[in-house]
């Protein structure tokens, strides 16, 4: 499926898509460093693969690492490698991503999440091309690697806050490619739907589904907070349900069917004949609706927090703000009790401390005091006990 998805950016006649294709082609002809920016789910990793595929390095490896998914110690080992005995669990020598990608390309996904220490190490590598494995006393090895980095953060804002090194930013930002969100290329939604429908039909051996005009209008009006990745998931879900049948409005996920996504700020773009949403308030409303949808999946449909929220959050498909909104919605239902929240979100009681530790680690624990609508002494005492225990975790 990966090879087919790489054609996504050649789909659609919108000016945005054509410009992105042009940018990718230019980057592929060069050997310069590339910085890819854009929201989660827009396909930054696919852009990196396309650049590598059409470059002179295409016969060498493309090595990828998610910088947000590893703590400093492991990220250093994954990037630069390690020697046997350098730390607990290092049972043999291991080459790092940069060595493996020699004469090829190294893709650093979510580079904006690296600590300043790791940023310094990466900067040194970019200046010298030398790789020294963790725990090694031998002289460093020099490698020839093209670096492509991606981030969903505003790095200039990060620099202003002291969270990202300015000298590293200018090292990485030689060629800049911004991948626009799907809501800015709404003319391509129908073609992308057809592309994914055909793709999944071949994968599952079924007939592809097509869109009725009403369903197509709803998909073009939807904001797609999860971008192309969300659209792909929707198409797959529809494809396996009723293969071959036309997709009607009632078949679409609830969040796509809501008529109030744009609120009072909806405007019609006459040039493209699609709905464009141009206000921050509409975006906030859409985020709130997404949190409500996640809550319903857990509270009404019985799905677990670990699958509905935890996995997408760890895969960077869910923002901290959205996670906090989900927690706030749950606390409203439990009158501020995290212990009751664990059961409401369909987790075993034994997961209570794990749940709180996860929230604290990612700075997503919401103060409970505002939700303490007390309904009797027993409930009040129970909530206070919950939070005495939470403070001890």
N, C-alpha and C positions, 0 to 999 in steps of 0.2 A: 504493500500500500504506500510505503514511503516514496518510492520512485514516482508513482502517479500523482501524489499530492504535490510534488515539486512543480507541477504544471499549473498550480492554482493561480499564480500571479500573471499568467498569460491569458487568463479567462476574463472576459468582460471588455466592453468598449469604452468604459469610463476614462476620462482624462487622467484620473488618479492612478488607475491600474497601468495605463500606458506609460506614465512617467516613472512608476516604480519599476516596470520592466526595463525601461531605458537605463535607469540608475544601476540596476543589477548587471546589465550587459557591460556598462562602462567599468564597474568595479571588477568584473571578471577579467577584463583585459589588462588590468593593472596588477601589481604585486604589493600594493600599498596596504597598510592597516585599514580596517574598516570598523566603524562604530555604527551599529544598527539600533535604532530607538523605536519605541512604540509601546502601546498598551499590551497587557497580558492577552495572549490568545490570537494576536494578529498574524503570527507566522514568522517571527524573527529568525527562528531556527531554520525554516525553509529557505529564507533569503540567504542565509549562510551556506546552506547546502548547494543552492543554485550557483552562488559565486564560485565555490570550490569546484563544482562539477564542470563549469565552463572555463575554468582557469587553466594555465599551463601546469598547475600542480595536481590536476585531477587524477593522475595515476598513482599519486602518493596518498597516504591516509588523511582523512578528516577526523580529528579527535575532538570530542565534545565533553565539556564538564559544566555542571550547574554550580556556580559559585555560591549560590544561596543555600544549597542543600547540605553543606559540609562545614563543620567547625574549622577554625584556623589550622590546627595540627593536621587534620586529615586532608584539608585542601592543599597544604604545602606538600604533603606526601604525594597526593594525586597529580599535582602539577609537575613537581621536580623529581619524584621517585624517592626511594629510600634504600638503605643497605640493611642487610640482615643484622638483627640485634639492636637497631637504632632506637626502637621503642617496643613496648609490650605488644606482642602479636606480629612483629616483623620477623617472620621465620625464614625469609629468603630475600635476596636482592630483587628490587622491582623497578622497572623503568617508569618514569612519569609520563604524563600526557605530552609534554613538550618534546621528550625524546622519541616517543612513539610516532609523533607527527613530523619527524625530521623530513625536510623537503616537501612537506605537505602543509596542511592548515590546522591550526588549533582554534576551536570556537569556544570562547568563554561566555557562557550564557549567564545573565544576571550579574554582570561584572560590577555593577553599582552596589552590590551587597558585600563586597570584600571589605575586610577590616583594613585600617590604614597600614598595619604591619604588612599584610599580604600585598597591598597596593605598592608598598615600597619594594618588595621582592620582585613583583612583576615589572616595575619600572626598571630595576637593575637588569633584569633579563632583556628587556626591550633595548636597553642601551648597549649591552655586551653580547647578547646571544648565547651566554654561557649558562649551563645547567649543572648544578651540583646537588647530588642526591642528599636527602636528610641523613645525617650520621656519617657521611663520607668525609675522609680526610685527604682524599686525592684531589688533584686539580680538576677544575670544572671542565665539562665537555661543551664544545661549541656546536650549536645546531642551527639549521636554516629552516625557520618556521614562519609562515604567514599568520598573523594574529587577526582574528575577527572577534569583536566583542559586542555584546548586546545588553541592553538594559531597558527596563520600563520606568526608570526614575529620571528626573530632571537633574542631570549631573551638574549643571551650572548652579542650580539651587543647592545641591549637595556640597559643592565647593564653598559656597557662601556660608554654609552651616558648619564648615570644617570637617565634613564627613567624607570628602573625596579630594584626592590630591590634584591640584591644578596642573602640575607638570605631567602627571599620568594622563589626564584628560587630553592634553594637547598631543601627547604621543599616540593615543588611540584614535583621536578624531582627525585622521588624515582624509579619509573618504567617509562622508556621513550619509546614511540612508535612513530615512524615516518611513516606517511602515504605517500607513494611516489606518484608523479603526474602520470597521465595516460600515458604521453609520455614515462615513464620509464617502463611501462607494456603493450606495444603495442600488444604483443601476445594475450592479453586478450580482445582486443577491439571487435573482432567478437563474442566471447562468451557473452560478456556484452550486445552487441547489441541484440543477440538472447534472452537473459534473459529479457531485458526490453521490447522487442517486444512482447514476450509471456505475460508479466505482463500487458501491456496496452491493448492487445487483450482481455484478460479476463475482464479487467476493463470496456472497452467500448463495449464488446460483438461483436467483429469483428474478422476476420481472421488475424493472424500475418503476417508481411512482412519479407521476407528474402533478403539477399544481393547477388547481382551478384558479380563475382570475381573482376570486375573492380571497383565497388563501394566499396567493402571491402578493396581493395588496397588503395583507396583514404582516407578512414577513418583511416586506419593504418598509413598513411603517415602524416595525419593532427596532429598538435601539441597539440590540445585540451587545450587551455589556461584556459577554465572553468572546465577542468577535468571531472570526472564522472558525475557531475551535468549537464554539458553541453551536454555530450553524451545522457544522459537520456532525456533531453529536445528535442534533435534532433530526437530521436527514437519516442517520443510521437507525434511530429509534423508530421513525416512521416507516422505514424500509422493511424492517423485520416484522412489523405488526400486520400490515395488510398489503403484501407485495402486489404490484401491478395496478392497484386501485388508485383513482385520482385522489389527491389530498384536498379535503374540504376544510373550511374553517374549524369545524368541530373536532377534526383530527389533530389540530395543532396543540402544542403545550399551552397551558393556561396563560402563562406569562406573555405568549405571543398573541393571544386572542383578546387581551384587555383593550378596551377602547380608550382608556384614559392615560395611556403612556405619555402622550404629549401634553395633556392638560390644556390650560388656556394658552400655552406658548407654542402650539403646533402651527406651522406655516406650510403652505404648499409651494414647492419649487416648480414653477411653470416650465423651466428649461428642461428639467429631468423628469417631471411628472411623478415625483416621489415625495413622501413626507419627510421634512427635515426638522430636527429638534434643536433649537438654538439657545436654550436657556439653562443656566446652572440649576435652577429650581426643578426643571423637568428631569435633569440627570439625577438629582437627589431623590426625586420621587421614584425614578426607576430603580435606584439602589434600594430604597425602602421596600418596594414591591418584591425585589429579589430576596431580601431578607425574609419577608413574609412567606415567600414560596419555599425557602429552605425550612422555615419553621413548620409549615404545613406538612412537608415530607416527613419530618420527625414526629410531630405531635399527632397528626391525623393519619399518616400512612404507616407509622411504626418503624421507620428507618432509623438507623443508628447515627449518632453524631460523628462517630469515627469514619463512616463512609460518606455521609452527606456533606460534612463540613471539614473535617480534619484532613482528608486526602486532598480535596481541591486546594485547601489552604497551603499545604506543604508543597503542592505542585505549582504554586504561584498563580492559581486560577481564581483565588479568593483573596481580597484585600483585607488588611487589618480592620479597616473601618467597617467593612461588611460583616466580618466575624464579630466585632463588638456589637453591631446592630442585632445580630442573631442572639447573642448573649443577653442583651437588654430585653429583647422580646420574650426570651425565656424567663428572665427574672420577673418580668411583669406578671407572668402566669403563676410563678411560685412565690410571690410576695417577698422576693429577695433571698430565697433559700437556694444556695448552690447544691445542697444535698438532694433536695427535691428535684432540682434541675437535672441532675444526673439521671434520675429515673424518667423524667419527662422526655429527655433526649435519648431514651432507650439504650442506656449504658448499664452494665452491671454495677451494683453498689460498690463492688471492690475497686471500680475505676475512679472513685471520688478523688483520691489524692493525685492520681495520674492526670485527671481532667484539670484540676487546679494548677498543677505544675506546668502543664502545657500552656494554659492561659497566661500564667506569670512569665514563663520563658519568652513568650512572644508579645508581652506587654498588652494583653487583651482582656485582662481581668477587669470587670466593670464594678465600681463601688455599689454595694447592695443597699445602702441606707435609703436611697430615693424610692426603693420598691417595697419598703416595709409597711405595707398596708396590713396592720395587725388585726387579726380576727380571733381574739381570745388570748388568754395568758399562755396556753399550751403552745400555740403556734409561735408566739413571741419568744418563748424560752427556747423552742427548737431552733429558730433562726439564729439566736444569739449563740447557741451551742455550735451550730454549723460554722459560724465565723470565728469562734475561738479556735476551732480545729483548723480552719483554713489559714489562720494566721501562723499556725505552727508548721505548716507544710513548707 
